[in-house]
């Protein structure tokens, strides 16, 4: 399944594909697979979000 990235702090994030271990860039509005790990770069820290069905 795919999920649309909604705004979380900043518009850009990085998606790590567990199977291929490739780093894919993603922006708000992009479709991502459920279960992917999205790292949102904040000003001083990183927010790690697992894409779920919410």
N, CA, C and O atoms as a Tripos MOL2 file, in Angstrom:
@<TRIPOS>MOLECULE
protein
  216   215    54     0     0
PROTEIN
NO_CHARGES

@<TRIPOS>ATOM
      1 N           0.8350   -1.1990    0.0000 N.3       1 UNK1
      2 CA          0.0000    0.0000    0.0000 C.3       1 UNK1
      3 C           0.8710    1.2500    0.0000 C.2       1 UNK1
      4 O           2.0350    1.2220    0.3990 O.2       1 UNK1
      5 N           0.2770    2.3380   -0.4560 N.am      2 UNK2
      6 CA          0.9950    3.6060   -0.4830 C.3       2 UNK2
      7 C           0.3150    4.5930    0.4500 C.2       2 UNK2
      8 O          -0.8930    4.5230    0.6790 O.2       2 UNK2
      9 N           1.1060    5.5100    0.9830 N.am      3 UNK3
     10 CA          0.5530    6.5440    1.8510 C.3       3 UNK3
     11 C           1.1450    7.8840    1.4430 C.2       3 UNK3
     12 O           2.3230    7.9790    1.0970 O.2       3 UNK3
     13 N           0.3140    8.9150    1.4880 N.am      4 UNK4
     14 CA          0.7820   10.2500    1.1410 C.3       4 UNK4
     15 C           1.4410   10.8830    2.3630 C.2       4 UNK4
     16 O           0.8740   10.8890    3.4550 O.2       4 UNK4
     17 N           2.6400   11.4120    2.1640 N.am      5 UNK5
     18 CA          3.3330   12.0780    3.2630 C.3       5 UNK5
     19 C           2.6260   13.3940    3.5630 C.2       5 UNK5
     20 O           2.3930   14.2060    2.6680 O.2       5 UNK5
     21 N           2.2880   13.5910    4.8330 N.am      6 UNK6
     22 CA          1.6800   14.8450    5.2440 C.3       6 UNK6
     23 C           2.7410   15.6840    5.9420 C.2       6 UNK6
     24 O           3.8000   15.1810    6.3190 O.2       6 UNK6
     25 N           2.4480   16.9450    6.1050 N.am      7 UNK7
     26 CA          3.4450   17.8470    6.6890 C.3       7 UNK7
     27 C           3.7860   17.4440    8.1180 C.2       7 UNK7
     28 O           2.9040   17.3260    8.9680 O.2       7 UNK7
     29 N           5.0830   17.2320    8.3740 N.am      8 UNK8
     30 CA          5.5500   16.9110    9.7270 C.3       8 UNK8
     31 C           6.7510   17.8070   10.0060 C.2       8 UNK8
     32 O           7.8840   17.4330    9.7060 O.2       8 UNK8
     33 N           6.5200   18.9620   10.5660 N.am      9 UNK9
     34 CA          7.6190   19.8530   10.9300 C.3       9 UNK9
     35 C           8.2640   20.5270    9.7300 C.2       9 UNK9
     36 O           8.3080   21.7540    9.6480 O.2       9 UNK9
     37 N           8.7610   19.7270    8.8050 N.am     10 UNK10
     38 CA          9.4080   20.2620    7.6160 C.3      10 UNK10
     39 C           8.8930   19.5210    6.3980 C.2      10 UNK10
     40 O           8.2730   18.4640    6.5240 O.2      10 UNK10
     41 N           9.1440   20.0680    5.2260 N.am     11 UNK11
     42 CA          8.5570   19.4860    4.0260 C.3      11 UNK11
     43 C           9.3720   18.3350    3.4500 C.2      11 UNK11
     44 O           8.8650   17.5730    2.6270 O.2      11 UNK11
     45 N          10.6250   18.1990    3.8710 N.am     12 UNK12
     46 CA         11.4820   17.1760    3.2850 C.3      12 UNK12
     47 C          11.7880   16.0680    4.2770 C.2      12 UNK12
     48 O          11.8270   16.2970    5.4860 O.2      12 UNK12
     49 N          12.0030   14.8660    3.7590 N.am     13 UNK13
     50 CA         12.3630   13.7350    4.6030 C.3      13 UNK13
     51 C          13.1610   12.7370    3.8050 C.2      13 UNK13
     52 O          13.2980   12.8740    2.5890 O.2      13 UNK13
     53 N          13.6900   11.7320    4.4750 N.am     14 UNK14
     54 CA         14.4330   10.6830    3.7970 C.3      14 UNK14
     55 C          13.7740    9.3540    4.1120 C.2      14 UNK14
     56 O          13.4830    9.0560    5.2710 O.2      14 UNK14
     57 N          13.5390    8.5560    3.0800 N.am     15 UNK15
     58 CA         12.9250    7.2410    3.2770 C.3      15 UNK15
     59 C          13.9820    6.1640    3.0640 C.2      15 UNK15
     60 O          14.6510    6.1430    2.0310 O.2      15 UNK15
     61 N          14.1300    5.2810    4.0260 N.am     16 UNK16
     62 CA         15.0540    4.1690    3.9010 C.3      16 UNK16
     63 C          14.2830    2.9320    3.4820 C.2      16 UNK16
     64 O          13.3800    2.4910    4.1930 O.2      16 UNK16
     65 N          14.6300    2.3710    2.3370 N.am     17 UNK17
     66 CA         13.9870    1.1500    1.8740 C.3      17 UNK17
     67 C          14.7350   -0.0180    2.5140 C.2      17 UNK17
     68 O          15.9030   -0.2500    2.1990 O.2      17 UNK17
     69 N          14.0810   -0.7470    3.3990 N.am     18 UNK18
     70 CA         14.7380   -1.8220    4.1370 C.3      18 UNK18
     71 C          15.2750   -2.9210    3.2220 C.2      18 UNK18
     72 O          16.3600   -3.4530    3.4580 O.2      18 UNK18
     73 N          14.5200   -3.2610    2.1800 N.am     19 UNK19
     74 CA         14.9150   -4.3720    1.3200 C.3      19 UNK19
     75 C          16.1640   -4.0410    0.5100 C.2      19 UNK19
     76 O          17.1060   -4.8330    0.4640 O.2      19 UNK19
     77 N          16.1720   -2.8740   -0.1290 N.am     20 UNK20
     78 CA         17.2900   -2.5360   -0.9980 C.3      20 UNK20
     79 C          18.2980   -1.6180   -0.3030 C.2      20 UNK20
     80 O          19.3840   -1.3710   -0.8270 O.2      20 UNK20
     81 N          17.9270   -1.1120    0.8910 N.am     21 UNK21
     82 CA         18.7910   -0.2200    1.6550 C.3      21 UNK21
     83 C          19.2180    0.9970    0.8380 C.2      21 UNK21
     84 O          20.3320    1.5020    0.9790 O.2      21 UNK21
     85 N          18.3030    1.4580   -0.0230 N.am     22 UNK22
     86 CA         18.5690    2.6720   -0.7790 C.3      22 UNK22
     87 C          17.9620    3.8570   -0.0410 C.2      22 UNK22
     88 O          16.9490    3.7240    0.6460 O.2      22 UNK22
     89 N          18.5930    5.0110   -0.1920 N.am     23 UNK23
     90 CA         18.0610    6.2110    0.4380 C.3      23 UNK23
     91 C          17.2990    7.0000   -0.6210 C.2      23 UNK23
     92 O          17.8730    7.4150   -1.6280 O.2      23 UNK23
     93 N          16.0230    7.2010   -0.3910 N.am     24 UNK24
     94 CA         15.1820    7.9120   -1.3370 C.3      24 UNK24
     95 C          14.7090    9.2190   -0.7120 C.2      24 UNK24
     96 O          14.2710    9.2450    0.4390 O.2      24 UNK24
     97 N          14.8010   10.2980   -1.4780 N.am     25 UNK25
     98 CA         14.3120   11.5720   -0.9700 C.3      25 UNK25
     99 C          12.8150   11.6530   -1.1860 C.2      25 UNK25
    100 O          12.2950   11.1430   -2.1780 O.2      25 UNK25
    101 N          12.1260   12.2880   -0.2670 N.am     26 UNK26
    102 CA         10.6820   12.4130   -0.3830 C.3      26 UNK26
    103 C          10.2400   13.7690    0.1290 C.2      26 UNK26
    104 O          10.8350   14.3340    1.0460 O.2      26 UNK26
    105 N           9.1930   14.2730   -0.4790 N.am     27 UNK27
    106 CA          8.6220   15.5340   -0.0450 C.3      27 UNK27
    107 C           7.1730   15.3140    0.3710 C.2      27 UNK27
    108 O           6.6030   14.2480    0.1380 O.2      27 UNK27
    109 N           6.5960   16.3170    0.9770 N.am     28 UNK28
    110 CA          5.1970   16.2330    1.3700 C.3      28 UNK28
    111 C           4.3560   16.0150    0.1220 C.2      28 UNK28
    112 O           4.5460   16.6930   -0.8880 O.2      28 UNK28
    113 N           3.4340   15.0750    0.1920 N.am     29 UNK29
    114 CA          2.5870   14.7770   -0.9490 C.3      29 UNK29
    115 C           3.0530   13.5550   -1.7210 C.2      29 UNK29
    116 O           2.3070   13.0200   -2.5420 O.2      29 UNK29
    117 N           4.3030   13.0950   -1.4660 N.am     30 UNK30
    118 CA          4.8020   11.9090   -2.1480 C.3      30 UNK30
    119 C           4.1530   10.6540   -1.5660 C.2      30 UNK30
    120 O           3.7510   10.6280   -0.4030 O.2      30 UNK30
    121 N           4.0600    9.6250   -2.3910 N.am     31 UNK31
    122 CA          3.5130    8.3510   -1.9330 C.3      31 UNK31
    123 C           4.6380    7.4580   -1.4480 C.2      31 UNK31
    124 O           5.6570    7.3120   -2.1240 O.2      31 UNK31
    125 N           4.4580    6.8600   -0.2820 N.am     32 UNK32
    126 CA          5.4600    5.9500    0.2650 C.3      32 UNK32
    127 C           4.7810    4.6620    0.6990 C.2      32 UNK32
    128 O           3.5700    4.6320    0.9200 O.2      32 UNK32
    129 N           5.5670    3.5980    0.8180 N.am     33 UNK33
    130 CA          5.0130    2.3190    1.2590 C.3      33 UNK33
    131 C           4.8070    2.3300    2.7610 C.2      33 UNK33
    132 O           5.6030    2.9040    3.5040 O.2      33 UNK33
    133 N           3.7290    1.6890    3.2050 N.am     34 UNK34
    134 CA          3.4830    1.5580    4.6380 C.3      34 UNK34
    135 C           4.6070    0.7290    5.2450 C.2      34 UNK34
    136 O           5.0210   -0.2790    4.6730 O.2      34 UNK34
    137 N           5.0980    1.1550    6.3990 N.am     35 UNK35
    138 CA          6.1730    0.4390    7.0570 C.3      35 UNK35
    139 C           7.5380    1.0380    6.7780 C.2      35 UNK35
    140 O           8.5130    0.6690    7.4330 O.2      35 UNK35
    141 N           7.6350    1.9630    5.8130 N.am     36 UNK36
    142 CA          8.9110    2.6090    5.5490 C.3      36 UNK36
    143 C           9.2750    3.5300    6.7040 C.2      36 UNK36
    144 O           8.4010    4.0580    7.3920 O.2      36 UNK36
    145 N          10.5650    3.7130    6.9080 N.am     37 UNK37
    146 CA         11.0380    4.6050    7.9520 C.3      37 UNK37
    147 C          11.3390    5.9540    7.3200 C.2      37 UNK37
    148 O          12.1200    6.0460    6.3730 O.2      37 UNK37
    149 N          10.7210    6.9930    7.8460 N.am     38 UNK38
    150 CA         10.9290    8.3360    7.3300 C.3      38 UNK38
    151 C          11.6910    9.1510    8.3620 C.2      38 UNK38
    152 O          11.2630    9.2700    9.5100 O.2      38 UNK38
    153 N          12.8140    9.7070    7.9530 N.am     39 UNK39
    154 CA         13.5790   10.5500    8.8660 C.3      39 UNK39
    155 C          13.3820   12.0060    8.4510 C.2      39 UNK39
    156 O          13.7760   12.4160    7.3590 O.2      39 UNK39
    157 N          12.7710   12.7670    9.3360 N.am     40 UNK40
    158 CA         12.5410   14.1840    9.0840 C.3      40 UNK40
    159 C          13.6560   14.9650    9.7670 C.2      40 UNK40
    160 O          13.8130   14.8880   10.9850 O.2      40 UNK40
    161 N          14.4200   15.7080    8.9960 N.am     41 UNK41
    162 CA         15.5230   16.4740    9.5740 C.3      41 UNK41
    163 C          14.9910   17.7620   10.1970 C.2      41 UNK41
    164 O          14.4400   18.6230    9.5100 O.2      41 UNK41
    165 N          15.1690   17.8730   11.5160 N.am     42 UNK42
    166 CA         14.7630   19.0820   12.2050 C.3      42 UNK42
    167 C          15.9940   19.9770   12.3230 C.2      42 UNK42
    168 O          17.0790   19.6030   11.8760 O.2      42 UNK42
    169 N          15.8320   21.1530   12.9200 N.am     43 UNK43
    170 CA         16.9480   22.0880   13.0210 C.3      43 UNK43
    171 C          18.0970   21.5360   13.8520 C.2      43 UNK43
    172 O          19.2540   21.6340   13.4430 O.2      43 UNK43
    173 N          17.7990   20.9590   15.0110 N.am     44 UNK44
    174 CA         18.8650   20.4880   15.8950 C.3      44 UNK44
    175 C          18.8620   18.9750   16.1010 C.2      44 UNK44
    176 O          19.8040   18.4230   16.6700 O.2      44 UNK44
    177 N          17.8240   18.3160   15.6470 N.am     45 UNK45
    178 CA         17.7420   16.8700   15.8550 C.3      45 UNK45
    179 C          16.9910   16.2180   14.7110 C.2      45 UNK45
    180 O          16.5500   16.8890   13.7780 O.2      45 UNK45
    181 N          16.8490   14.9030   14.7920 N.am     46 UNK46
    182 CA         16.1270   14.1670   13.7650 C.3      46 UNK46
    183 C          14.9020   13.5050   14.3690 C.2      46 UNK46
    184 O          14.9480   12.9750   15.4790 O.2      46 UNK46
    185 N          13.8040   13.5430   13.6230 N.am     47 UNK47
    186 CA         12.5750   12.8880   14.0530 C.3      47 UNK47
    187 C          12.3540   11.6730   13.1710 C.2      47 UNK47
    188 O          12.1800   11.8030   11.9590 O.2      47 UNK47
    189 N          12.3610   10.4870   13.7790 N.am     48 UNK48
    190 CA         12.1780    9.2560   13.0140 C.3      48 UNK48
    191 C          10.7180    8.8340   13.1070 C.2      48 UNK48
    192 O          10.1700    8.6740   14.1980 O.2      48 UNK48
    193 N          10.1020    8.6570   11.9490 N.am     49 UNK49
    194 CA          8.6810    8.3150   11.9200 C.3      49 UNK49
    195 C           8.4870    7.0580   11.0860 C.2      49 UNK49
    196 O           8.9790    6.9720    9.9610 O.2      49 UNK49
    197 N           7.7700    6.0850   11.6350 N.am     50 UNK50
    198 CA          7.4180    4.9020   10.8710 C.3      50 UNK50
    199 C           6.0400    5.1340   10.2650 C.2      50 UNK50
    200 O           5.0710    5.4040   10.9740 O.2      50 UNK50
    201 N           5.9690    5.0240    8.9440 N.am     51 UNK51
    202 CA          4.7110    5.2980    8.2530 C.3      51 UNK51
    203 C           3.6930    4.2070    8.5930 C.2      51 UNK51
    204 O           3.9320    3.0200    8.3700 O.2      51 UNK51
    205 N           2.5530    4.6380    9.1400 N.am     52 UNK52
    206 CA          1.5230    3.6840    9.5300 C.3      52 UNK52
    207 C           0.2000    4.0440    8.8620 C.2      52 UNK52
    208 O           0.1430    4.9550    8.0350 O.2      52 UNK52
    209 N          -0.8620    3.3260    9.2220 N.am     53 UNK53
    210 CA         -2.1540    3.5220    8.5830 C.3      53 UNK53
    211 C          -2.9280    4.7070    9.1550 C.2      53 UNK53
    212 O          -4.0640    4.9480    8.7470 O.2      53 UNK53
    213 N          -2.3430    5.4450   10.0850 N.am     54 UNK54
    214 CA         -3.0520    6.5660   10.7130 C.3      54 UNK54
    215 C          -3.4630    7.5970    9.6800 C.2      54 UNK54
    216 O          -4.0700    8.6100   10.0260 O.2      54 UNK54
@<TRIPOS>BOND
     1     1     2 1
     2     2     3 1
     3     3     4 2
     4     3     5 am
     5     5     6 1
     6     6     7 1
     7     7     8 2
     8     7     9 am
     9     9    10 1
    10    10    11 1
    11    11    12 2
    12    11    13 am
    13    13    14 1
    14    14    15 1
    15    15    16 2
    16    15    17 am
    17    17    18 1
    18    18    19 1
    19    19    20 2
    20    19    21 am
    21    21    22 1
    22    22    23 1
    23    23    24 2
    24    23    25 am
    25    25    26 1
    26    26    27 1
    27    27    28 2
    28    27    29 am
    29    29    30 1
    30    30    31 1
    31    31    32 2
    32    31    33 am
    33    33    34 1
    34    34    35 1
    35    35    36 2
    36    35    37 am
    37    37    38 1
    38    38    39 1
    39    39    40 2
    40    39    41 am
    41    41    42 1
    42    42    43 1
    43    43    44 2
    44    43    45 am
    45    45    46 1
    46    46    47 1
    47    47    48 2
    48    47    49 am
    49    49    50 1
    50    50    51 1
    51    51    52 2
    52    51    53 am
    53    53    54 1
    54    54    55 1
    55    55    56 2
    56    55    57 am
    57    57    58 1
    58    58    59 1
    59    59    60 2
    60    59    61 am
    61    61    62 1
    62    62    63 1
    63    63    64 2
    64    63    65 am
    65    65    66 1
    66    66    67 1
    67    67    68 2
    68    67    69 am
    69    69    70 1
    70    70    71 1
    71    71    72 2
    72    71    73 am
    73    73    74 1
    74    74    75 1
    75    75    76 2
    76    75    77 am
    77    77    78 1
    78    78    79 1
    79    79    80 2
    80    79    81 am
    81    81    82 1
    82    82    83 1
    83    83    84 2
    84    83    85 am
    85    85    86 1
    86    86    87 1
    87    87    88 2
    88    87    89 am
    89    89    90 1
    90    90    91 1
    91    91    92 2
    92    91    93 am
    93    93    94 1
    94    94    95 1
    95    95    96 2
    96    95    97 am
    97    97    98 1
    98    98    99 1
    99    99   100 2
   100    99   101 am
   101   101   102 1
   102   102   103 1
   103   103   104 2
   104   103   105 am
   105   105   106 1
   106   106   107 1
   107   107   108 2
   108   107   109 am
   109   109   110 1
   110   110   111 1
   111   111   112 2
   112   111   113 am
   113   113   114 1
   114   114   115 1
   115   115   116 2
   116   115   117 am
   117   117   118 1
   118   118   119 1
   119   119   120 2
   120   119   121 am
   121   121   122 1
   122   122   123 1
   123   123   124 2
   124   123   125 am
   125   125   126 1
   126   126   127 1
   127   127   128 2
   128   127   129 am
   129   129   130 1
   130   130   131 1
   131   131   132 2
   132   131   133 am
   133   133   134 1
   134   134   135 1
   135   135   136 2
   136   135   137 am
   137   137   138 1
   138   138   139 1
   139   139   140 2
   140   139   141 am
   141   141   142 1
   142   142   143 1
   143   143   144 2
   144   143   145 am
   145   145   146 1
   146   146   147 1
   147   147   148 2
   148   147   149 am
   149   149   150 1
   150   150   151 1
   151   151   152 2
   152   151   153 am
   153   153   154 1
   154   154   155 1
   155   155   156 2
   156   155   157 am
   157   157   158 1
   158   158   159 1
   159   159   160 2
   160   159   161 am
   161   161   162 1
   162   162   163 1
   163   163   164 2
   164   163   165 am
   165   165   166 1
   166   166   167 1
   167   167   168 2
   168   167   169 am
   169   169   170 1
   170   170   171 1
   171   171   172 2
   172   171   173 am
   173   173   174 1
   174   174   175 1
   175   175   176 2
   176   175   177 am
   177   177   178 1
   178   178   179 1
   179   179   180 2
   180   179   181 am
   181   181   182 1
   182   182   183 1
   183   183   184 2
   184   183   185 am
   185   185   186 1
   186   186   187 1
   187   187   188 2
   188   187   189 am
   189   189   190 1
   190   190   191 1
   191   191   192 2
   192   191   193 am
   193   193   194 1
   194   194   195 1
   195   195   196 2
   196   195   197 am
   197   197   198 1
   198   198   199 1
   199   199   200 2
   200   199   201 am
   201   201   202 1
   202   202   203 1
   203   203   204 2
   204   203   205 am
   205   205   206 1
   206   206   207 1
   207   207   208 2
   208   207   209 am
   209   209   210 1
   210   210   211 1
   211   211   212 2
   212   211   213 am
   213   213   214 1
   214   214   215 1
   215   215   216 2
@<TRIPOS>SUBSTRUCTURE
     1 UNK1         2 RESIDUE 1 A UNK
     2 UNK2         6 RESIDUE 1 A UNK
     3 UNK3        10 RESIDUE 1 A UNK
     4 UNK4        14 RESIDUE 1 A UNK
     5 UNK5        18 RESIDUE 1 A UNK
     6 UNK6        22 RESIDUE 1 A UNK
     7 UNK7        26 RESIDUE 1 A UNK
     8 UNK8        30 RESIDUE 1 A UNK
     9 UNK9        34 RESIDUE 1 A UNK
    10 UNK10       38 RESIDUE 1 A UNK
    11 UNK11       42 RESIDUE 1 A UNK
    12 UNK12       46 RESIDUE 1 A UNK
    13 UNK13       50 RESIDUE 1 A UNK
    14 UNK14       54 RESIDUE 1 A UNK
    15 UNK15       58 RESIDUE 1 A UNK
    16 UNK16       62 RESIDUE 1 A UNK
    17 UNK17       66 RESIDUE 1 A UNK
    18 UNK18       70 RESIDUE 1 A UNK
    19 UNK19       74 RESIDUE 1 A UNK
    20 UNK20       78 RESIDUE 1 A UNK
    21 UNK21       82 RESIDUE 1 A UNK
    22 UNK22       86 RESIDUE 1 A UNK
    23 UNK23       90 RESIDUE 1 A UNK
    24 UNK24       94 RESIDUE 1 A UNK
    25 UNK25       98 RESIDUE 1 A UNK
    26 UNK26      102 RESIDUE 1 A UNK
    27 UNK27      106 RESIDUE 1 A UNK
    28 UNK28      110 RESIDUE 1 A UNK
    29 UNK29      114 RESIDUE 1 A UNK
    30 UNK30      118 RESIDUE 1 A UNK
    31 UNK31      122 RESIDUE 1 A UNK
    32 UNK32      126 RESIDUE 1 A UNK
    33 UNK33      130 RESIDUE 1 A UNK
    34 UNK34      134 RESIDUE 1 A UNK
    35 UNK35      138 RESIDUE 1 A UNK
    36 UNK36      142 RESIDUE 1 A UNK
    37 UNK37      146 RESIDUE 1 A UNK
    38 UNK38      150 RESIDUE 1 A UNK
    39 UNK39      154 RESIDUE 1 A UNK
    40 UNK40      158 RESIDUE 1 A UNK
    41 UNK41      162 RESIDUE 1 A UNK
    42 UNK42      166 RESIDUE 1 A UNK
    43 UNK43      170 RESIDUE 1 A UNK
    44 UNK44      174 RESIDUE 1 A UNK
    45 UNK45      178 RESIDUE 1 A UNK
    46 UNK46      182 RESIDUE 1 A UNK
    47 UNK47      186 RESIDUE 1 A UNK
    48 UNK48      190 RESIDUE 1 A UNK
    49 UNK49      194 RESIDUE 1 A UNK
    50 UNK50      198 RESIDUE 1 A UNK
    51 UNK51      202 RESIDUE 1 A UNK
    52 UNK52      206 RESIDUE 1 A UNK
    53 UNK53      210 RESIDUE 1 A UNK
    54 UNK54      214 RESIDUE 1 A UNK
